[in-house]
């Protein structure tokens, strides 16, 4: 039983039972169970009692106020890991809010959750209250906590808990000392003074509950705090029934306020929040370990929320934010619960007409605000997640239409729907319309076959244009944002056609509204440049902007430079004509028309990217943000990328930190790394990718004797010094004539370890580790040696990520190459031992035996796959009994998804190859069982990829090939076929897929 339940108040001394009426001020006695001195309470196992020790502390609370207790407490009983009690409140600083006060208390007492609830550097509307205008939002951006002084102006549960953490919790480790025990008594008297105690009793709580809340928030991380939250709620229900108040909502809200949550932690908090929103209690259990006598109630048709609408909106805002960051599939569940929550009938018969109208206005505002939040891009696969966002928006629109009176869609709501339609892939009619566009400009419809003349105009007006038309019919005039959206949706302001472009449209607060109908607004011209197919078309728009004598803008140059970048990529790939992508489906440019009469006229030819950048710099514009990140991603050489870094708008300190290559690992922490942390994640990740791509050997003269160097294998040698003094990338770039440099990967790893929360940077490093880094003579002699070393490096990187609670993500799931040569193991192990002999702290997973190494590799791969895909865990058994996790729910029911992430067909195919290469038939069959159970979700994911169907067929063919191929050879060399073919055939037959044919198998083997 957790320690908080041992904190009791004597019935004869203070107030009686939990629900008793507050009594008079009387002496009281606390019997507290705390951790041993010097051992943090957050490290206790919540399921064990043997880690806890009992200490008794006695105190007397008199009815008279003690005027000198503060000074006496400060002088004789200093608090550990906390700030002293303020002598005077700074009048120049504002008072903290209750949440800020609680965060500050956790932070000052050294608890991790107090350091992880601040806003990030770039703030979006989902971080703050929906009622705040965008203008105030843009002014409220801050990197650190707000400087405040004193206590909040009103008494609340957060304030009482914050005082408990500051005064009582920090003294508990000194209770073995008599003097500090007296100090603890004084702190208890102050925290639970009569007004605080009476407030607790009025809310239905007692002193032990405050200690229980502290026990939750003192956890080492958000996941442990969430598990403790479930345990505490179940304990409340088991002891006091469903009528007693449970855990206050501010506890889960505080956990949802954390910057980053893992998908597993967020899923648990989502289940808990759904119970609060619906009004259904979590299942009551008599035993937290066994979970006996559990009754699952059906999902209620009409919600009876336990929270008020304003608190419910705060829950929804924070749930949507985290869903966008770590689990987009949960957006539909949140939208359904939110729709029922807001449309719950009012049971108050005395409500007046005016109050009902105010409630309807509140619903209208919050529905439209939620529509907008659902339109914000997700952090994971933003384009592939648009189908989920569209379904979530449709749930809200249906609820608004079914409500009486009908709730109208405001300008914000219409814009939200348009934003999702612009990011959604083309429908069949829209694709057909795009194929019939003439190669000339403007791209009017052109009959390419005789039957095309008889086709209607289906698809010419995209879904986004339909929504814009409905918006105008509803009485909302089009502003600059709507004009931009119309251009990207396929129609210019003069009603001539453009190219329907799939894009994540910019938020309205970033668009100038100085003049509502300004055809020369530069953002409109940016949209025109983007809604083109070829470089000449984009260049014609750019020259037209200049011909209008409009002031130069950096966004105009960035849009044109993006077209030049993708033209260079298209030329290098030979304009891949096998792609199914149509103009506007992707940022890639298409070749110019074959006929000269279709070419658009420009009075100057389009320049190269380098020439255009020189022109841009001469105008005083420097690459920044998304444009700079794109330049790093597309840099053709090391020298080109360093040139982009030098001419960017980054500060001198940021350029210095990114380009300085130190010789010792610990020297990277010597300078002030605040400028590095201030970089946006996408810029930092792009620079890491640039270093990874352009890392390698500068020559081919290396031999086997010098293969293990810090340059070639920087992970297993990460804690050893480089062979050379401190230098810069600019100096290295001038020395090297090639496009790669051996120290770049080592430098990228050291930078990423300074900023471990950037998941894409780790993904780029894992991808770079799979590259061959040995010199040509040694690489040809034995590649298996290098693969074994790489495998150990991948394990070490995954270990670093676990230390910082960084999720691998689907993009980082890289199955390692199969190990085919056991004879290379002994040599690789000797080199690993030599590499780690100077650093006994570093550990290398794996085994020097070939079979054991293969087993370790399979165990790691399967574990990573299960962690990324499967939502349930051994520690969330109580949450899995929720009414929202039932398997037989209907399509319209509020049900938590059964998958965390649906892997793409390409990732499934790579995983199948990894299992099949080492002959793991059991693993293949387990994977096929799971695929058959999740066929609908996998098929939906495949449809979001243009080549998804083809890759899914390839995955199924690979499964049959590996199950039928030669797994082992007997003594006489005869084949031993797999015995799982019939079972696999039956599993595939139960799904919408078809069993691979013999022709497909033969083609795949070739």
Residue pairs with C-beta under 8 A, 6 or more apart in sequence:
1 49
1 235
2 46
2 212
2 215
2 228
2 231
2 232
2 235
3 33
3 34
3 35
3 41
3 44
3 49
3 52
3 211
3 215
4 33
4 208
4 209
4 211
4 212
4 214
4 215
4 232
5 208
5 212
5 235
6 31
6 32
6 33
6 54
7 30
7 31
7 32
7 33
7 207
7 208
7 211
7 212
8 30
8 31
8 208
9 15
9 28
9 29
9 30
9 206
9 207
9 208
10 28
10 29
11 17
13 26
13 27
13 28
13 29
14 23
14 26
14 27
14 28
14 29
15 22
15 23
15 26
15 197
15 201
15 206
16 23
18 204
18 205
18 206
18 240
18 244
19 204
19 244
20 201
21 201
22 197
22 198
22 201
22 202
24 63
25 61
25 62
25 63
25 194
26 61
27 60
27 61
27 62
28 59
28 60
28 61
29 58
29 59
30 57
30 58
30 59
30 188
30 207
31 54
31 56
32 55
32 56
32 57
32 172
32 175
32 211
33 52
33 53
33 54
33 55
34 41
34 52
34 53
34 55
34 172
34 173
34 175
35 41
35 43
35 44
35 51
35 52
35 53
35 172
35 173
36 53
37 173
37 174
37 175
37 176
38 173
41 169
41 172
41 215
41 218
42 111
42 112
42 218
42 219
42 220
42 224
43 220
44 51
44 52
45 51
46 224
46 227
46 228
46 231
47 288
47 289
55 172
55 175
55 176
57 175
57 181
57 184
57 185
57 188
58 185
59 184
59 185
59 186
59 188
59 189
60 185
61 189
61 192
61 193
66 189
69 186
69 189
69 190
70 85
72 186
73 85
73 183
73 186
73 187
73 190
74 84
74 85
76 179
76 182
76 183
77 171
77 174
77 179
77 180
77 182
77 183
77 184
77 186
77 187
78 84
79 166
79 167
79 170
79 171
80 170
80 171
80 173
80 174
81 108
81 109
81 110
81 170
82 105
82 108
82 109
82 166
82 170
83 108
83 166
86 149
86 150
89 149
89 150
90 149
90 150
93 147
93 148
93 149
93 150
94 146
94 148
94 149
95 148
95 149
95 150
95 151
95 152
95 153
96 104
96 146
96 148
96 149
96 150
96 151
96 152
97 152
98 152
98 154
98 156
98 157
98 158
98 159
98 162
98 250
99 117
99 158
99 250
99 254
99 257
100 145
100 146
100 148
101 148
101 151
101 152
101 158
101 159
101 162
102 158
102 159
102 161
102 162
102 165
102 217
102 250
102 254
103 114
103 117
103 118
103 145
103 254
104 114
104 145
104 148
104 162
105 114
105 161
105 162
105 163
105 165
105 166
106 113
106 114
106 115
106 165
106 217
106 218
107 114
107 115
107 145
108 114
108 166
109 165
109 166
109 169
109 170
111 165
111 217
111 218
112 219
112 220
112 221
113 217
113 218
113 219
113 221
113 222
113 225
113 254
113 255
113 258
116 222
116 258
116 259
116 260
117 254
117 257
117 258
117 259
118 143
118 144
118 145
118 259
119 127
119 128
119 141
119 142
120 127
120 259
121 141
121 143
121 678
121 680
122 141
122 680
123 137
123 140
123 141
124 376
124 507
125 134
125 137
125 372
125 373
125 376
125 507
126 317
126 318
126 320
126 321
126 324
126 373
126 376
127 321
128 137
128 140
129 314
129 317
130 313
130 317
130 365
130 366
130 369
130 373
132 140
134 508
134 509
135 509
137 509
138 509
143 678
151 159
151 163
152 158
152 159
155 195
155 196
155 199
157 200
157 203
157 205
157 213
157 248
157 250
158 250
160 191
160 196
160 199
160 200
160 210
161 210
161 213
161 214
161 217
163 190
163 191
163 196
164 191
164 210
164 211
164 214
165 214
165 217
165 218
167 187
167 190
167 191
168 184
168 187
168 188
168 191
169 214
169 218
171 180
171 183
171 184
171 187
172 184
174 180
174 181
174 183
174 184
175 181
175 184
191 210
192 200
192 207
192 210
197 207
200 206
200 207
200 209
200 210
203 245
203 248
204 244
204 245
205 245
205 248
212 232
213 247
213 248
213 251
215 228
215 232
216 225
216 228
216 229
216 232
216 247
216 251
217 225
217 251
217 254
219 225
219 228
221 805
222 255
222 258
222 261
222 262
222 265
223 262
223 264
223 265
223 268
225 255
226 255
226 265
226 268
226 269
226 272
227 268
227 875
227 876
229 247
229 251
229 252
229 255
229 272
230 268
230 272
230 282
230 876
230 878
230 879
231 288
231 878
232 247
233 246
233 247
233 272
233 282
234 282
234 283
234 284
234 285
234 288
234 878
235 288
236 244
236 245
236 246
236 247
237 246
237 281
237 282
237 284
237 285
238 284
238 285
238 286
241 284
242 281
242 284
246 281
246 306
249 276
249 306
249 307
249 311
249 315
252 269
252 272
252 273
252 276
252 315
253 311
253 314
253 315
253 318
255 261
255 269
256 269
256 273
256 315
256 318
256 319
256 322
257 318
260 325
260 326
260 757
260 805
261 269
261 322
261 325
261 326
262 326
262 805
262 807
263 326
263 327
263 807
263 871
263 900
263 901
264 867
264 871
264 873
264 876
264 900
266 322
266 323
266 326
266 327
266 330
267 327
267 330
267 871
267 876
267 879
267 896
267 900
268 876
268 879
269 319
269 322
270 319
270 323
270 330
270 333
270 334
270 896
271 879
271 882
271 884
271 885
271 896
272 282
272 879
273 315
273 319
274 333
274 337
274 882
274 884
274 894
274 896
275 281
275 282
275 882
275 883
275 884
276 305
276 306
276 307
276 312
276 315
277 303
277 305
277 307
277 312
277 315
277 337
277 338
277 341
278 299
278 300
278 303
278 304
278 305
278 337
278 340
278 341
278 894
279 300
279 303
279 304
279 305
279 306
280 297
280 299
280 300
280 883
282 878
282 882
283 294
283 295
283 296
283 878
283 881
283 882
284 294
284 295
285 291
285 292
285 293
285 294
285 878
286 292
286 293
288 878
291 877
291 878
291 881
294 881
296 881
296 883
296 886
297 883
298 883
299 883
299 884
299 886
299 889
299 893
299 894
302 340
302 344
302 345
303 340
303 341
303 344
304 344
305 312
305 341
305 344
307 315
309 341
309 342
309 362
309 366
312 341
312 342
313 366
316 334
316 338
316 341
316 370
317 373
319 330
319 334
320 331
320 334
320 370
320 373
320 374
321 373
323 330
323 331
323 334
323 378
324 331
324 376
324 377
324 378
324 379
325 378
325 379
325 380
326 379
326 380
326 807
327 380
327 900
327 901
328 378
328 380
328 381
328 385
328 388
328 389
329 388
329 897
329 899
329 900
329 901
329 902
330 896
330 897
331 374
331 385
331 388
331 389
331 392
332 388
332 391
332 392
332 395
332 897
333 884
333 894
333 895
333 896
333 897
334 392
335 370
335 374
335 391
335 392
335 393
335 395
335 396
336 395
336 892
336 893
336 894
337 894
338 370
338 396
339 395
339 396
339 398
339 399
340 399
340 894
342 363
342 366
342 367
342 399
343 363
343 399
343 402
343 403
346 356
346 359
351 359
360 405
360 407
363 403
363 407
364 400
364 407
364 408
364 410
365 410
367 396
367 399
367 400
367 407
367 413
368 409
368 410
368 412
368 413
368 416
369 412
370 396
371 393
371 396
371 397
371 409
371 412
371 413
371 416
371 417
372 412
372 413
372 415
372 416
374 389
374 392
374 393
374 396
374 416
374 420
375 389
375 393
375 415
375 416
375 417
375 419
375 420
376 507
377 423
377 504
378 385
378 389
380 809
380 810
380 901
381 810
382 423
382 504
383 423
383 425
383 502
383 504
383 944
384 941
384 944
384 945
386 420
386 423
386 424
386 425
387 424
387 940
387 944
389 420
390 420
390 421
390 424
393 416
393 417
393 420
397 409
397 417
400 406
400 407
400 408
400 409
401 407
408 474
409 417
409 474
411 471
411 476
414 467
414 468
414 470
414 471
414 474
414 476
415 481
415 482
415 485
415 508
417 467
418 464
418 467
418 468
418 471
418 482
418 485
418 489
418 505
419 485
419 504
419 505
421 462
421 463
421 464
421 467
421 489
422 464
422 485
422 488
422 489
422 501
422 502
422 503
422 504
422 505
423 502
423 503
423 504
423 505
424 463
424 502
425 502
425 585
425 944
426 434
426 462
426 500
426 502
426 582
426 584
426 585
427 459
427 463
428 459
429 458
429 459
430 459
430 462
430 463
430 500
431 459
431 582
432 455
432 458
432 459
433 445
433 458
433 459
433 460
434 459
434 499
434 500
434 582
434 583
434 584
435 582
436 445
436 446
436 447
436 448
436 452
436 455
437 443
437 444
437 445
437 446
437 497
437 499
437 583
438 444
438 445
438 446
438 598
439 593
439 594
439 595
439 598
440 593
440 597
440 598
440 600
441 537
441 540
441 600
442 492
442 496
442 497
442 498
443 497
443 498
443 499
443 533
444 497
445 457
445 460
445 497
446 452
447 453
460 490
460 497
461 469
461 490
461 491
462 489
462 490
462 500
464 485
464 488
464 489
464 490
465 486
465 489
465 490
465 491
468 478
468 482
468 485
468 486
468 489
471 478
471 482
472 478
477 516
478 486
479 513
479 516
480 511
480 512
480 513
480 515
480 516
480 518
480 521
480 523
480 524
481 505
481 508
481 511
483 493
483 521
483 524
483 527
484 505
484 506
484 511
484 523
484 524
484 526
484 527
485 505
486 492
486 493
487 493
487 498
487 524
487 527
487 528
487 531
488 498
488 500
488 501
488 503
488 505
488 527
488 530
488 531
489 500
490 497
490 498
490 499
490 500
490 531
491 497
491 498
492 498
492 528
493 519
493 524
498 528
498 531
498 532
499 531
499 532
499 533
499 583
499 584
500 531
500 584
501 530
501 531
501 584
502 584
502 585
502 586
503 530
506 523
511 523
512 521
512 523
515 521
518 524
520 548
520 550
522 545
522 550
522 551
522 553
522 555
522 556
523 555
525 541
525 544
525 545
525 550
525 556
526 553
526 555
526 556
526 559
528 541
529 538
529 541
529 542
529 556
529 559
529 560
529 563
530 538
530 559
530 562
531 584
532 538
532 541
532 563
533 583
533 584
533 589
533 590
534 589
534 590
534 591
534 592
534 593
534 600
535 563
535 564
535 567
535 589
535 592
535 606
536 592
536 599
536 600
536 602
536 606
537 600
538 559
538 560
538 563
538 589
538 606
539 560
539 563
539 602
539 606
540 600
540 601
540 602
542 556
542 560
543 602
543 603
543 604
545 556
546 552
552 619
552 621
554 616
554 621
554 622
554 624
557 612
557 616
557 619
557 621
558 623
558 626
558 627
560 612
561 609
561 612
561 613
561 616
561 623
561 627
561 631
562 587
562 627
562 630
563 589
564 606
564 607
564 608
564 609
564 612
565 609
565 630
565 631
565 634
566 587
566 588
566 589
567 589
567 606
568 609
568 634
568 636
569 588
569 634
570 576
570 588
570 589
570 590
570 591
575 590
575 591
579 946
580 946
580 947
581 588
581 946
583 590
585 946
592 599
593 599
607 615
613 623
613 647
616 623
617 647
622 647
622 648
622 649
623 631
623 644
623 647
623 648
623 649
624 648
624 649
625 680
625 683
626 682
628 644
628 648
628 649
628 650
628 683
628 686
629 680
629 682
629 683
629 685
629 686
630 686
631 641
631 644
632 641
632 644
632 645
632 683
632 686
632 687
632 689
632 690
633 686
633 689
633 690
635 641
635 644
635 690
635 693
635 694
636 739
637 694
637 739
638 694
638 729
638 732
638 733
638 736
638 738
638 739
638 740
638 741
638 744
639 733
639 739
641 690
641 694
642 659
642 729
642 730
642 733
645 655
645 658
645 659
645 687
645 729
646 655
646 730
648 655
650 658
650 679
651 675
653 672
653 675
654 675
654 676
654 678
654 679
656 671
657 671
657 673
657 675
657 676
658 676
658 687
658 729
658 751
659 728
659 729
659 730
660 671
660 726
660 727
660 728
660 729
661 722
661 726
661 727
661 728
661 729
661 732
661 743
661 746
661 747
662 668
662 670
662 722
662 726
662 750
663 721
663 722
663 724
663 725
663 726
664 721
664 722
665 718
665 719
665 720
665 721
665 750
667 726
668 750
668 751
668 753
668 754
669 754
673 754
673 755
676 684
676 751
676 754
676 755
677 755
681 758
681 760
682 760
684 751
684 755
684 758
684 761
685 758
685 760
685 761
685 764
688 748
688 751
688 752
688 758
688 760
688 761
688 764
688 765
689 760
689 761
689 764
691 744
691 745
691 747
691 748
691 751
692 744
692 745
692 748
692 764
692 765
692 767
692 768
693 768
694 739
694 740
694 741
694 744
695 740
695 741
695 742
695 743
695 744
695 745
695 746
695 748
695 768
696 740
696 741
696 742
696 744
696 745
696 771
696 773
697 711
697 712
697 740
697 742
697 773
697 774
697 775
698 736
698 738
698 740
698 741
698 742
699 775
700 775
700 776
700 777
701 775
702 712
702 774
702 775
702 777
702 778
703 775
703 777
703 778
704 778
704 781
707 774
707 775
707 778
707 831
708 717
708 831
708 834
708 835
709 717
709 723
709 742
710 717
710 720
710 721
710 722
710 723
710 746
711 722
711 723
711 742
711 743
711 745
711 746
712 742
712 773
712 774
713 773
713 789
713 793
713 835
714 745
714 746
714 749
715 749
715 769
715 792
715 793
715 796
715 797
716 789
716 792
716 793
716 796
716 832
716 835
716 836
716 842
716 844
717 746
717 835
718 746
718 749
718 750
718 753
718 796
719 839
719 842
720 835
720 838
720 839
722 743
722 746
729 741
729 744
729 747
732 741
732 743
733 741
745 765
745 768
745 773
748 761
748 764
748 765
748 768
749 765
751 761
752 758
752 761
752 762
752 765
753 800
755 761
756 762
756 800
756 801
756 803
756 804
756 806
757 804
757 806
759 806
759 807
759 808
759 809
759 812
760 811
762 797
762 801
762 806
762 808
762 812
763 809
763 811
763 812
765 797
766 794
766 797
766 812
766 814
767 814
769 790
769 793
769 794
769 797
770 790
770 814
770 816
770 817
772 779
772 783
772 786
773 786
774 786
779 786
782 821
782 824
784 819
784 820
784 821
784 823
784 824
785 824
785 827
785 828
787 816
787 817
787 819
787 824
788 819
788 824
788 825
788 828
788 829
788 853
789 828
789 831
789 832
790 816
790 817
791 816
791 819
791 846
791 853
791 857
792 828
792 832
792 844
792 845
792 846
794 814
794 816
795 844
795 845
795 846
795 860
796 842
796 844
798 808
798 860
798 864
799 843
799 845
801 807
801 808
808 864
808 867
808 868
809 868
810 868
810 901
810 903
810 904
810 907
813 864
813 865
813 868
813 903
813 907
813 911
814 910
815 861
815 910
815 911
815 913
815 914
816 857
816 861
816 914
818 914
818 917
818 918
819 825
819 850
819 853
819 854
819 857
819 918
822 850
825 848
825 849
825 850
825 853
826 848
829 848
832 844
836 842
836 843
836 844
845 856
845 860
846 852
846 853
846 856
846 857
847 853
847 855
847 856
854 918
857 918
858 915
858 918
858 920
858 923
861 911
861 914
861 915
862 923
865 903
865 911
868 900
868 901
868 903
869 899
869 900
869 901
869 902
869 903
869 930
870 899
870 900
871 896
871 897
871 898
871 899
871 900
872 880
879 885
882 896
884 894
884 895
884 896
885 895
885 896
886 895
887 898
889 895
897 937
898 934
898 937
899 934
899 937
902 934
902 937
902 938
902 940
902 941
903 911
903 938
903 941
904 941
904 942
904 945
904 948
904 951
905 938
905 941
905 942
905 945
905 948
905 951
905 952
905 954
905 955
906 951
908 931
908 938
908 951
908 952
908 955
909 951
909 954
909 955
909 958
911 927
912 924
912 927
912 955
912 958
912 959
912 962
913 958
915 923
915 924
915 927
915 962
916 924
916 958
916 959
916 961
916 962
916 965
917 962
919 962
919 967
919 968
921 962
921 963
921 967
921 978
921 980
924 959
924 962
924 963
924 980
925 980
925 983
925 984
927 959
928 959
928 984
928 987
928 988
929 987
931 938
931 987
931 991
932 987
932 988
932 990
932 991
935 991
935 992
935 993
938 952
939 952
939 992
941 948
942 948
942 949
942 951
942 952
943 949
945 951
952 993
953 993
953 996
953 1000
954 1004
956 988
956 993
956 995
956 996
957 996
957 1000
957 1001
957 1004
958 1004
959 984
960 981
960 984
960 995
960 996
960 1001
961 1001
961 1004
961 1005
963 978
963 980
963 981
963 984
964 977
964 978
964 981
964 1001
966 975
966 976
967 976
967 977
967 978
968 976
969 975
969 976
970 976
985 995
988 994
988 995
989 995
